[in-house]
Amino acid sequence: MQADRGPLAGLTVIDWTHVLAGPFVGYQLGLLGADVIRVERADGDDMIRAKAADPALARLGLGEAFIAQNAGKRSIALDMRDARSRQAMEALIARADVLLENFRPGKLAKLGFDPARLIERHPKLVVCSVTGFGQNSDKRAYDHVVQAASGLMAANADADGRPQRIGFPLVDYAVGQQAAMAVLAALLRRSRAAEAGESRARGEWVQVSMMGAALTLMAPAFAAPLVSGIEPPRSRSTAFSGNPLSGTFPAGEGYLAIVCNAANQGEALLRALAQAAAAPEEATALAQAARAGEVERTQQILGSVLSRKSVGDWVALLDAAGVPVSAALPPIEAVRSVAHEWPDVSLDLPGKTLQTKVPGIGFKSTEMLTTQLRTPPRRGQQTREVLAQAGLDASSIEAMLREGAASEPSTD
C-alpha cells in the first residue's frame, strides 16, 4: 500500500443510507480511504441535507450536519422505481466491497436487493444493515426513542427522577461506530479466507441495531442488577462511583466537573480547598462530611467554596494538585482543541468560498489514516461519473437524466 493512502484504499462502499446513523458509517470508512458512493433519491433530498442554520447551505442541500459526515463521498441520485436505475444499482453492487443500508427491515428485499441473494450472487460482498430494534422488529425508531427504550434516559435522570435525553443524537453515532467495526470485522474475515486459499470469497450480512448499540454503552448502569441481582443506591448529583466529592458545581463564569474516585484524589481536593478558599472550620466540616459519605452536606459546603473563584482559577489549582477536573465546556470550545488535526474542505457558495473543518477519524496511528477529502457532494453530483464507471454508455445516462430515472444538481 502506498504511504499516502488510507488503510481502506481500493475498497468501494455503496452508502445507501440516510439521515445520521447510516451515513456516519460510510463517513468513517471514507476517512480511512474507501471510495464511498452515496446513493440518494432522484427526486428529493435527505432531511439532513435541508436542515441547516445557514439558509445558503440549506438552498444547496448542504446542511451543516450533512457536511460533517459526508465529505469525501461521491453522490449518485436514482429513482429505484425505474428498471434502468435498479439495473445500474446492480452493476454498482457487483463492483463493490460493502453495501450499507438503513431502511426499515424488509424494505431492501422489496426493492429487489435481498441481502441473502446479493451475497449469494456477489460472494465477496459485505452487506451491513442498520435498524432501530433489529431485523425482526418493525417498530419505528429515532435516537430519542431508543434512548428511552434502552434505559439511557433513566440513567441520566434529573434530581427529581425525571428521565432526560442526552442532548445530541448519541445513539445514532454509537450505532455508526458499531456498524463500522462490524464491517471491518467482516472484511478481515473475508481477507483471511482469501489468504487461506478458500475457493469462494466470504461475504456476509452484518446486522446492527440502535438498541443493541445503546445497550453496549449502558453496561455500568445494569452490571450490578444483572450479575448479582442488587440495584445499588446512587445519587444523581455525584459521579458513578458515588464519591460525595464528585459532581458538577457552579463556579465563577461557568461550571466545574470534579471526579474523585480514589481516596488520594479526595484528600488532594480537600487540601487544595483548605489552602485556596475554605475557612478552617469550613474545611474541617467538609472533610468530616465527605469521609462520612454525607452527599448533600458535602456538596453544599463544596459548592459554597467553589463559588468563590472562577472556573479557570479552580482548573489551574486542581490540575496542579492532581485532582481530575474540567470546566464544562460548550461543544464548539471543546472541539477547537482538536480541530486543527481534522481534514479541511472547501465549499463554493454563491458569492463566496467557505473553508471549514470536518470531523476526523478519532484515533491516531504511526501510519497514514486520512488523506485530503473531496468536498461534500450535492445530491447526484457524480451521477454521470458513477454510472459511466458502472458500465452505462453516454446515451443511456443522458436518457436516464432526461426522463427522471436519475438526477444531478441544477447548473442554475
TISE-799833 format. One record per residue: x, y, z of N, C-alpha, C, O in turn. Coordinates in steps of 0.2 Angstrom, whole numbers, plus 5000, padded with zeros to 4 digits. Example, Ala and Ser with C-alpha at 12.3 -4.5 7.8 and 13.67 -1.06 7.14 Angstrom:
TISE-799833
506649725039506249785039506649845039507149835042/506449895035506849955036506450005039506750065040/
//
This chain:
TISE-799833
500449945000500050005000500450065000500950075004/500350114996500750174996500650215002500150215006/501150245004501250285011500750335011500550355017/500450365005500050425006499350405005498850445003/499150335006498450315005498250285012498650265016/497550295013497250265019497250195019497350165014/497150165025497150085025496650055021496649995020/496050085020495550055016495550075009495050065005/496050105006496150124999496050064995496350014996/495650074989495550024985494849984986494649954982/494550004992493949974993493350014991493450084992/492849994988492250034986491650014991491449954992/491350064993490750064998490150094995490250154993/489650064994489050094992488650114998488450075002/488550174999488250205005487450225003487350285002/487050175004486350185003485950195009485550155011/486150255012485850265019485650345019485750375014/485350355025485050425025485050455032485150415037/484950515033484950555040485650545043486150575040/485750515049486350515053486750455054487350445052/486450405057486750345059487050305053487650295053/486750295047487050265041487550305038488050275037/487450365036487950405033488650405038489150415035/488550405044489150405048489550345048490150355048/489250295046489650235045490050245039490650225039/489750265033490150275027490650325028491150325025/490550375032491050435033491650405036492150425034/491550365041492150335044492550295040493150295040/492250255036492650215031492950255026493450235023/492650305024492950355019493550395022494050405018/493450405028494050445031494650395031495250415031/494550325031495150285031495350265024495750215023/495050295019495250285012494850255007494950255001/494250225009493750195005493450245000493350305002/493350224994492950254989492150244991491950194990/491850304994491150294996490650324991490750394990/490250294989489750314984489050324987488750274989/488850384988488250394992487650384987487650424982/487150344988486550334984485950374987485750364992/485650414983485150464985484550454980484650434975/483950484983483350484978483450534973483750594974/483250524967483250574962482850634963482950684960/482350624967481850674967481750714974481250744975/482250704978482150734984482750724989483150674989/482950784993483450774997483350745004482750745006/483850715006483850685013483750745018483950795017/483350735023483150785028483750815030483750885031/484350785032484950815035485250865030485650905032/485150855023485350905018485050975019485351025019/484350965020484051035020484051065027483851125027/484151035032484151055039484851095040485351065041/484751165040485451205041485251265044484751295043/485751295048485651355051485851415046485551465047/486251395041486351445036485951435030485951385027/485551485028485051475023485351465016485151425012/485951495015486351475009486551405008486451375003/486751375014486851305014486251265013486251215009/485651285016485051245015484851245008484651195005/484951305004484751304997485151254993484851234988/485751244995486151194991486051124993486351084990/485651114998485651045001486251025005486450965005/486651075008487251055011487151085019487551125021/486751055022486651075029487251055033487651015031/487351095039488051085042488151015045488650985044/487650985047487650915049487850865044488250815044/487550885038487750845032488450845030488850805029/488750915030489450925028489850885033490350865031/489650885040490050855045490150775044490650755047/489750745040489850675039489850645032489650585031/489950695027489850665020490450695016490450685010/490950735019491550745015491850685012491850635016/492150685007492550635004492150585000492350544996/491450585000490950544997490850574990490950634988/490650524985490350544979489550534979489350484983/489150564976488450564976488150544969488250574964/487750494969487350474964486550474965486450444971/486150504961485450504963485050464958485050484952/484650414960484250374956483550364958483450374964/483150354954482450334955482350254955482350234949/482350224960482350154960481650124958481650064957/481150164956480550134953480650124946480250094942/481250144943481450144936481850084935482350074939/481750034931482149974930482849994928483249954930/482950044924483650064922484050084929484650064929/483750114933484050134940484250074944484750064947/483750024944483949964948484449924944484949894948/484449924938485049884934485749924936486249894937/485649984936486350024937486550014944487150004946/486050004949486249984956486549914956487049904960/486249874953486549804952487249804950487749774952/487349844945488049854942488549884947489149864948/488349934951488749964956488849914961489449904964/488349874964488549824969488949774967489349754971/488949754961489349704958490149724958490549674959/490249784958490949814959491149834965491749854966/490649824970490849854977491049804982490949744981/491349824987491549784993491049784998490949735002/490749834999490249845005489649885003489649934999/489049865005488449895004488149915011488049865015/488049975012487750005018487050025017486950055012/486650005022485950025021485550035028485749995032/485150075028484750085035484050095034483650135037/483750055029483050055028482650015033483049985037/482050025034481649985039481749905037481849895031/481749855041481849785040481349765034480749785034/481649735029481249705024481249755018481049735012/481349815019481249865013481749855007481649855002/482349835009482949825004482649765000482749764994/482449715003482149654999481649674994481549654988/481149714996480549744992480849784986480549784981/481449814987481649854982482049804977482249834971/482049744978482449694974483149684976483549654971/483349694982484049694984484049654990484349674995/483849594991483849554997484549534999484949514994/484749555005485449545007485749475005486249465003/485349425007485549355006485649334999486149304997/485249364994485349354987485949394985486249364980/486049454987486649484985487249454987487749454983/487249424993487949394995488049324991488549314989/487449294989487549234985487749254978488149214975/487549304975487749324969488349354968488749354963/488549394974489249434974489549404980489549444985/489949354980490249314986490649364990490749344996/490949414987491449454991491149514995491449544999/490449524994490149574996489949575004489749515006/490049625007489849635014489249685014489349745012/488749655017488149705017488049715025488049675029/487949785026487849805033487249845033487149895030/486749815038486149845039486049875046486249845051/485849935046485749975052485049985053484650015049/484749955059484049965060483949995067484450005071/483350005069483250035076483249975081483549985086/482849925080482749875085482949805082482749755085/483249795077483449735074483049715068482449745067/483249665065482849645058482149615060481749605055/482049595066481349565067480849615070480349595073/481049675070480649725073480449775068480949805065/479849795067479649845063479449915067479249955064/479649915073479549975077479950035074480550025073/479650085074479950145071480450175077480250175083/481050195075481550215079481850285077482050295072/481950325082482350385082482850385088482750345093/483350425088483850425093483450435100483650395105/483050485100482650495106482250435109482350425115/481950405105481550345107482050285109481850255114/482550275106483050225108483350245115483550205119/483550305116483750325122483350315128483550295133/482650315126482150295132482150225132482150195138/482050185127481950115127482550075130482550025133/483150105129483750075132483950085139484350055142/483550135142483750145149484250205150484350225155/484450235144484950285144484650355147484950385151/484050365146483750425148483550415156483650465160/483350355158483350345165483950355169483950375175/484450325166485150335169485350405170485850425174/485150445165485350515165484750565168484750625167/484350535173483850575176484050635180484650635182/483650685180483750745184483650725192483550675194/483750775196483750765203483050745205482950715211/482550755201481850735203481650665200481150645201/482150635197482050575194481750575187481550515185/481650625184481350635178481850615172482450645172/481750555168482250535163482350595158481950635156/483050605156483250655152483650625146484050585147/483450655140483850635134484550675134484650725136/485050635132485650665131485550715125485250705121/485850775126485750825122485950825114485950885111/486150775112486350765105486150695103486150655107/486150675096485950605095486550555096486850525091/486650545102487250495104487150425101487650395099/486550405101486450335099486550325092486850275089/486350375088486450375081487250365079487450325075/487650405083488350395082488650335085489150305083/488350315091488650245094488450185089488950145088/487850185086487750135081488150135075488350085072/488350205073488850215067489450185069489750155064/489750195075490350165077490350085077490850055074/489850065080489749985080489749955073490049905071/489349995068489249965061489949965058490149925054/490350025059490950025055491449975058491749945054/491449955064491849905067491549835064491949795063/490949825063490649765061490849755053491049695051/490849805050491149805043491849785042492049745038/492249815047492949805047493049725049493549695046/492749705053492749635055492649585050492949535048/492049605046491849565040492449565035492549515031/492649625034493249625028493849595030494149565026/493949595037494549555039494449475038494949445036/493849455040493649385039493749365032494049315030/493549405027493549395020494249395018494449345014/494649435020495349435018495749375021496149345017/495549355027495949295029495649235026496049185025/495049235023494849175019495249175013495349115010/495349225010495649235004496449205005496649175000/496749235010497449215012497449135013497949105011/496949105016496949035017496748995010496848935011/496649025005496548994999495848964998495748924994/495348985002494748965001494448984994494549034991/494148934990493948944983493348994983493349034977/492949004988492449054987492549114992492649104998/492549174989492649234994492149234999491549214997/492249265005491749255010491449325012491749365015/490949345009490549405011490049385016490049325018/489749435019489249415024488749475025488849535023/488249465029487749515031487849525038487649485042/488049585040488049605047487549655048487349695044/487249645054486649675056486749715063486949685068/486649775063486749815069486149855070485849885066/485949865077485349895079485549955083486049955087/485150005083485250065088485150045095485550065099/484649995096484549975103485149935105485449945111/485449885101486049855103486649895105486949885110/486749945100487249995101487250035108487650045112/486550055109486450095115486650045122486850075126/486449985121486549945127487249925128487449915134/487649925123488349915124488649975128489149965132/488350035128488550095131488350095139488650125143/487850055140487550055146487750005152487550005157/488349965150488549915155488649935162488449905166/488949995163489050015170488350025174488350015180/487850045170487250055173486849995175486449995180/486949935172486549875173486949825176486749765177/487649835176488049775178487849745185487849685185/487749785190487649755197486949715197486949665199/486449745195485749705195485749645190485449595192/486149655185486249595180486649535183486449485183/487149555186487649505189487449475196487349415197/487249525200487149505207486449515209486249485214/486049545205485349555207485249615212484649615214/485749655213485649705218485749775214486149785210/485249815215485249885212485549925218485249945223/486149955216486549995221486150065221485950085216/486150095227485950165228486450215224487050205225/486150255221486550305218486250375219485650385219/486750425219486550495220486650525213487150515210/486150555210486150585204486650645203486850675198/486850675209487250735209488050715210488450765210/488150655210488850635211489050595204488650585200/489750575204489950535199489750465200489450445205/489950425195489650355195489950315201489550275204/490550335204490750305210490350315216490450275221/490050375216489650395222490050435227489750455232/490650445225491050485230490750555231490650595226/490650575237490250645238490650705236490350755235/491350695235491750755232491750755225492150795222/491350715221491250715214490650745212490050745215/490650785206490050815204490150875199490750885197/489650905198489650965194489451025198488851025201/489851085198489651135203489751205199490151215195/489351255201489451315198490051355202490151345208/490351385197490951425200490951495196490451505192/491351535197491351605194491451585186491951555184/490951615182491051615175490951545172491151525167/490551505175490351435172490251385177490151395183/490351325175490351265179490951225179491351225174/491051185184491651145185491451075187491051055191/491751025183491650955185492250925188492850935186/492150895194492650865198492450795199491950775201/492950745199492850675200493450655204494050655202/493250635210493750605215493550535216493250515221/493750485212493550415213494050385218493850335221/494650405218495150375223495250415229495150475229/495450385234495450415241496050475241495850525243/496550455237497050505237496850575233497150625234/496450565228496150615225495750665229495750725229/495250625233494850665238495250705243495150765244/495850675245496250705250496650765247496650815250/496850755241497150815237496650875236496850925237/496050855235495550905234495450945240495351005240/495350915246495250945252495850985254495751045257/496450965253497051005254497051075250497151125253/496851065244496851115239496351175241496451235241/495751145243495251195245495451225251495251285252/495751195256495851225263496451275262496451325265/496851265257497451315256497151375252497451435252/496651365247496451415242495851455244495851515243/495351425248494751465248494351455255493951495257/494451395258494051375263494251405270494951405271/493851425274494051445281494151385285493951325283/494551385290494751325294494151285296494151225296/493651315299493151275302492751245296492451185296/492751285290492351255285492751195282492451145280/493351205281493751145278493651085283493651025280/493651095289493551035294492951005293492850945293/492351045292491751025291491650985285491350935284/491951015280491950975273492250905273492050865271/492850905276493250845277492850795281492750735279/492550815286492150765290491550735286491350685287/491150785283490550765279490750715273490450665272/491350735270491550685264491750615267491550565264/492050615272492350555275491750515278491750445278/491250545280490650505282490150495277489650455278/490250515271489850495265489250535265488750515262/489250595268488650635268488550675261488850735261/488250655256488250685250488050755250488350805248/487450765252487050835252487550885256487650935254/487750865262488050915266488750925263488950985263/489150875260489750885257489650935251490050975250/489150915247489150955241488851025242489051075239/488551035248488351105250488951145251488951205249/489351125256489951155258490451165252490751215251/490551115248490951115242490751165237491151205234/490051165236489851215231489951295234490151335230/489851305240490051365243490751385242490851445240/491151345243491951355242492051375235492451415234/491851325231492051335224491751405221492051425216/491251425223490951485221491351545222491251605219/491851545225492251605227492851615222493151665223/492951575218493451585212493151565206492651535205/493551585200493251575194493451505192493851465195/493051475187493251415184493951405182494251355183/494151455178494851455176495351445182495851405181/495251485187495751485193495651415196496251385198/495051385197495051315200495351265196495651215198/495251265189495551215185496351215186496651165186/496651275186497351285187497551255193498051215194/497251275199497351255205497351175206497751145209/496751145204496651075205497051035200497250975202/497151055194497651025190498251015193498550955193/498551065196499151065199499151015205499750995207/498651015208498550965214498450895212498450855217/498350885206498250815204497550785205497350725205/497050835205496350825205496050815198496150865195/495650765196495350765190494850815189494350815193/494850865185494450925185494450955177494850945174/493850985176493751015169493251065170492751055174/493351125166492751165165492251125161492451085157/491651145162491051115157491051155151490651205151/491351135146491451175140490951175135490651115134/490751225132490251215126490651175121491251175120/490251135117490551095112491051125107491551105106/490851195105491251225100491951235103492451235100/491951255110492651265113493051205114493651205113/492651155115493051085116493351065110493851035110/492951075104493251045098493751085095494151055091/493851145097494451185094495051155097495651175093/495151125102495751095104496051035100496651025100/495551005095495750955091495650975083495950935079/495251025082495051035075495651045071495551035065/496151075073496751085069497051025066497351025061/496850965069497150905066496650875061496750825058/496050905060495550875056495550895049495950945047/495250855044495350875037494950945035494550965039/495250975030494951035028494551025021494750985017/494051065020493651055014493451125012493451175017/493351135006493151205003492451195000492251144997/491951245001491351244998491251304994491251364997/491051294988490851354984490151374985489651344982/490051434988489351454989489351524985489751544982/488651544984488551604980488951664982488851684988/489451684978489751744980490351734985490751784987/490451674987491051664992491251584992490851544990/491851574995492051504996492151495004492451535007/491851445006491851435013492351375015492351325012/492851395019493351345021493151325028493051365032/493151255029492951235035493251165037493551135032/493251145043493551085045492951035046492351055047/493050975045492650915046492950865050493550855051/492550825054492750785059493250735057493150705051/493750725060494250665059494050605061493550595064/494450555061494350485062494350475070493950425072/494650515074494550505081495150465084495150455091/495550435080496150405083496750415079496650445073/497350405081497950415078498350355076498250305079/498850355072499250305070499950325068500050385066/500450285068501050295065501050295058501550325055/500550265055500450265048499850315045499450335050/499850325039499350375036498650345037498550285036/498150385039497550365040497050405035496650365031/497050465035496650505031496950555026497450595029/496850555020497150595015496650655014496150655017/496750695009496350755008495650725006495650685001/495150755008494450735006494150785001494250845001/493750754997493450794992492850834996492650815001/492650884993492050924995491450884996491350844992/491050895002490450865002490050874996489950924994/489750814993489350824987488650854987488350834992/488450884982487750904981487450834979487750794976/486750834980486450774978486550764970486350804966/486750704969486850674962487450714959487450704952/487950744962488450774959488850734955489150754950/488950674956489350624952488950574949489250524947/488350584947487950534944488150514938488250454936/488350564933488650544927489250504927489350444924/489750524932490350494933490250424935490650374932/489850414940489750344943489450294938489550234938/488950324935488550274930489050254925488950204922/489450304922489950284917490450224920490550184916/490650234926491050184929490750114930491050064930/490050124931489650054931489550024925489249974924/489750054919489650024913489150054908489050024902/488750104910488250134906488550174901489050214902/488350174895488550224889488250294890487750304894/488550344887488350414887487650424886487350464889/487450394880486750404878486250374883485750404884/486350314886485950294891485950334897485350344900/486450364899486550404905486150464904485750494908/486250494898485850554896485050544896484750584898/484850484894484150474894483850464901483350484902/484250434905484050424912483950494915483550504919/484450534914484450604917483850644914483450684918/483750634908483150674904482550654907482050694907/482450584908481750554910481650554917481150524919/482150574921482050574928482250504932482150504938/482550464928482750404932483350414936483550374940/483750464934484250484938484250564938483950594934/484650594942484650664943485350694945485750654947/485550754943486150794945485950864947485450884946/486450894950486250964953486151014947486351004941/485651054948485551114943486151154942486551164947/486251174936486851224935486651294936487051344935/485951304938485751374939486151404945485951464947/
//
